[in-house]
Amino acid sequence: MENKLTEPTGIDWDHLSLAEVMRLKIHALLDRLGPHHAPDLYNRVMGEVERVLIEEALAKSKGHLNEASKSLDIHRNTLRLRMRSLDIPRRRGA
């Protein structure tokens, strides 16, 4: 099965660091925008990154907030606050 991300660009995504992947994706995003303005771009990008990070930590911990917060190295209440602000539902046993 071919990876859709590798085929068109020839980039070996599996061997790139997270920062390198983000740099390539953000570069492509800014290229697509060209001279146009994207309202609240910074906050939208940061929110997407934070959402994925929290959702993956929750999935790995099967919805256990304490375990997810420890893996993220943040307080459990901070995790709850961020989940609420990003509208991430709490699902136990996910």
Rosetta blueprint (number, residue, H / E / L):
1 M L
2 E L
3 N L
4 K L
5 L L
6 T H
7 E H
8 P H
9 T H
10 G L
11 I L
12 D L
13 W H
14 D H
15 H H
16 L L
17 S L
18 L H
19 A H
20 E H
21 V H
22 M H
23 R H
24 L H
25 K H
26 I H
27 H H
28 A H
29 L H
30 L H
31 D H
32 R H
33 L H
34 G L
35 P L
36 H L
37 H L
38 A L
39 P L
40 D L
41 L H
42 Y H
43 N H
44 R H
45 V H
46 M H
47 G H
48 E H
49 V H
50 E H
51 R H
52 V H
53 L H
54 I H
55 E H
56 E H
57 A H
58 L H
59 A H
60 K H
61 S L
62 K L
63 G L
64 H L
65 L H
66 N H
67 E H
68 A H
69 S H
70 K H
71 S H
72 L H
73 D L
74 I L
75 H L
76 R H
77 N H
78 T H
79 L H
80 R H
81 L H
82 R H
83 M H
84 R H
85 S H
86 L L
87 D L
88 I L
89 P L
90 R L
91 R L
92 R L
93 G L
94 A L
